[in-house]
Amino acid sequence: MEWQPRCHPGRVTQNDSDNETGRAAHDTDGDLPLPPEVLAGRLYEVFAVLGPLYRRVTKAVELKAPIVGLSIGVRAVLELLRARGPLTVPQMGRALAVSRQFVQRMVNEAADGDLVEAVPNPAHQRSSLIRLTDAGRTAIDDLIARESRLMEQVGGDITGADIDTCVHVLTQLLAVFEDADGK
């Protein structure tokens, strides 16, 4: 039987009968916080889903991206600038949890495609602000609109509360691992 996370109602998982994880002994319906030893196992389930999901989404985006001409790295930069406005390369590196050098390569690639431009930074003479050009905004808006149409096909019984909970948990995990790059 293929492993499925416990969050899929009506599906039996390999671990449902496995009391080693403490699942039967603790509330897993969300009424009470889980003890650390149970929480760790449940969070492992989240990561077990996130890895394949990330790889599948990355593959789908890379396959569709040539239509717009965006690599995953450039896309991440454009999305960040779309969400936050002009930023320096170091600010983008921190926000994306990648090296400044990687961001600089992505910014250079985006600039070569006239998707971003450097503008003076009043707060720092040597670190320009990078902002979207009109072409960059159009490219990322078009890509997001196309992907939104694809996501509309998800269907199922996902509620707003489900999405809120998912975002809440992932945001907490992101905060826990914020310093994972050693800085």
C-alpha positions as CSV (number, residue, x, y, z in Angstrom):
1,M,0.0,0.0,0.0
2,E,1.3,3.5,-0.9
3,W,2.0,5.7,2.1
4,Q,-0.5,8.5,2.6
5,P,-0.3,11.3,5.2
6,R,-2.9,11.0,8.0
7,C,-4.6,14.2,6.9
8,H,-6.3,12.4,4.0
9,P,-9.7,11.4,5.5
10,G,-10.8,7.9,4.8
11,R,-7.4,6.7,3.7
12,V,-5.6,4.1,5.8
13,T,-1.9,4.7,6.3
14,Q,0.8,2.2,7.1
15,N,1.2,4.0,10.5
16,D,-2.5,4.0,11.6
17,S,-2.0,0.8,13.5
18,D,1.5,1.7,14.7
19,N,1.2,2.9,18.2
20,E,5.0,3.5,18.3
21,T,4.4,7.0,17.2
22,G,1.9,7.6,20.0
23,R,-0.9,8.5,17.6
24,A,-3.6,6.5,19.3
25,A,-2.6,7.8,22.7
26,H,-2.7,11.6,21.9
27,D,-5.2,14.0,20.4
28,T,-4.4,14.4,16.7
29,D,-7.6,16.2,15.7
30,G,-6.2,19.6,16.6
31,D,-7.9,20.3,19.9
32,L,-4.8,20.2,22.0
33,P,-1.1,20.9,21.3
34,L,0.9,17.7,20.6
35,P,3.7,16.7,22.9
36,P,7.1,17.2,21.3
37,E,7.7,13.5,20.7
38,V,4.4,13.2,18.8
39,L,4.7,16.5,17.1
40,A,8.1,15.5,15.6
41,G,6.6,12.5,14.0
42,R,3.6,14.4,12.6
43,L,5.9,17.2,11.3
44,Y,7.9,14.5,9.5
45,E,4.7,13.7,7.7
46,V,4.5,17.3,6.6
47,F,8.1,17.2,5.2
48,A,7.4,13.8,3.6
49,V,4.7,15.6,1.5
50,L,6.6,18.8,1.0
51,G,9.6,17.2,-0.7
52,P,7.7,15.4,-3.5
53,L,5.3,18.4,-3.8
54,Y,8.2,20.8,-4.2
55,R,9.9,18.6,-6.8
56,R,6.7,18.1,-8.8
57,V,5.9,21.8,-8.8
58,T,9.4,22.7,-9.7
59,K,9.3,20.3,-12.6
60,A,5.9,21.6,-13.8
61,V,7.2,25.2,-13.6
62,E,10.4,24.4,-15.4
63,L,8.4,22.7,-18.1
64,K,6.1,25.6,-18.5
65,A,8.6,28.4,-17.8
66,P,10.2,28.4,-21.2
67,I,7.0,29.8,-22.5
68,V,7.8,32.9,-20.5
69,G,11.6,32.3,-20.4
70,L,11.9,32.2,-16.6
71,S,14.1,29.8,-14.6
72,I,13.1,28.9,-11.1
73,G,15.7,31.2,-9.7
74,V,14.6,34.2,-11.8
75,R,11.0,33.5,-11.0
76,A,11.7,33.5,-7.3
77,V,13.4,36.9,-7.6
78,L,10.5,38.3,-9.7
79,E,7.9,36.9,-7.2
80,L,9.8,38.5,-4.3
81,L,10.0,41.9,-6.0
82,R,6.3,41.7,-7.0
83,A,5.4,41.0,-3.3
84,R,7.8,43.4,-1.5
85,G,8.8,46.0,-4.0
86,P,12.4,47.1,-4.7
87,L,15.1,45.3,-2.7
88,T,18.8,45.0,-2.5
89,V,20.5,41.8,-3.6
90,P,21.5,41.0,0.1
91,Q,17.9,41.6,1.2
92,M,16.6,39.2,-1.4
93,G,19.2,36.6,-0.4
94,R,18.0,36.7,3.2
95,A,14.3,36.6,2.2
96,L,14.9,33.6,-0.1
97,A,17.4,31.9,2.2
98,V,19.9,31.6,-0.6
99,S,23.4,33.1,-1.1
100,R,23.8,36.7,-2.2
101,Q,25.9,35.3,-5.1
102,F,23.1,33.1,-6.3
103,V,20.7,36.0,-6.2
104,Q,23.1,38.2,-8.1
105,R,23.3,35.6,-10.9
106,M,19.5,35.5,-11.0
107,V,19.3,39.3,-11.0
108,N,21.8,39.4,-13.8
109,E,19.8,36.9,-15.8
110,A,16.6,38.8,-15.2
111,A,18.3,42.1,-16.1
112,D,19.6,40.5,-19.4
113,G,15.9,39.8,-20.2
114,D,14.9,43.4,-19.2
115,L,12.8,42.0,-16.4
116,V,14.5,43.9,-13.6
117,E,16.6,47.1,-13.3
118,A,18.9,48.6,-10.7
119,V,18.0,52.0,-9.3
120,P,19.8,54.2,-6.8
121,N,19.4,53.2,-3.2
122,P,19.0,56.3,-1.0
123,A,19.9,54.3,2.1
124,H,23.1,52.8,0.7
125,Q,25.2,54.2,-2.2
126,R,27.0,50.9,-3.1
127,S,24.0,48.5,-2.9
128,S,21.5,49.4,-5.6
129,L,17.8,48.6,-5.3
130,I,16.5,46.1,-7.8
131,R,13.0,46.6,-9.1
132,L,10.7,45.0,-11.6
133,T,10.4,46.6,-15.0
134,D,7.1,46.7,-16.8
135,A,8.1,43.6,-18.8
136,G,9.1,41.8,-15.5
137,R,5.8,42.6,-13.9
138,T,3.9,41.4,-16.9
139,A,6.0,38.2,-17.1
140,I,5.4,37.3,-13.5
141,D,1.8,38.3,-13.5
142,D,1.1,36.2,-16.6
143,L,2.9,33.2,-15.1
144,I,1.0,33.5,-11.8
145,A,-2.3,33.9,-13.7
146,R,-1.6,30.7,-15.7
147,E,-0.7,28.8,-12.6
148,S,-3.8,30.1,-10.8
149,R,-5.9,28.7,-13.5
150,L,-4.2,25.4,-13.0
151,M,-4.7,25.5,-9.2
152,E,-8.4,26.2,-9.8
153,Q,-8.6,22.6,-11.0
154,V,-7.5,21.2,-7.6
155,G,-11.1,20.9,-6.4
156,G,-11.7,18.5,-3.6
157,D,-13.0,19.5,-0.2
158,I,-10.2,21.9,0.9
159,T,-11.7,24.7,3.0
160,G,-10.4,28.2,3.8
161,A,-9.7,26.9,7.3
162,D,-7.5,24.1,5.9
163,I,-5.5,26.6,3.9
164,D,-5.2,28.9,7.0
165,T,-3.9,26.0,9.1
166,C,-1.5,24.9,6.4
167,V,0.0,28.4,6.0
168,H,0.1,28.8,9.8
169,V,2.1,25.5,10.3
170,L,4.4,26.2,7.4
171,T,5.1,29.7,8.6
172,Q,6.0,28.3,12.0
173,L,8.3,25.8,10.5
174,L,9.9,28.5,8.3
175,A,10.6,30.5,11.5
176,V,12.1,27.6,13.3
177,F,14.5,27.0,10.4
178,E,15.2,30.6,9.7
179,D,18.8,30.4,10.8
180,A,19.4,27.1,9.0
181,D,22.0,28.7,6.8
182,G,24.1,29.4,9.8
183,K,23.8,33.2,9.8
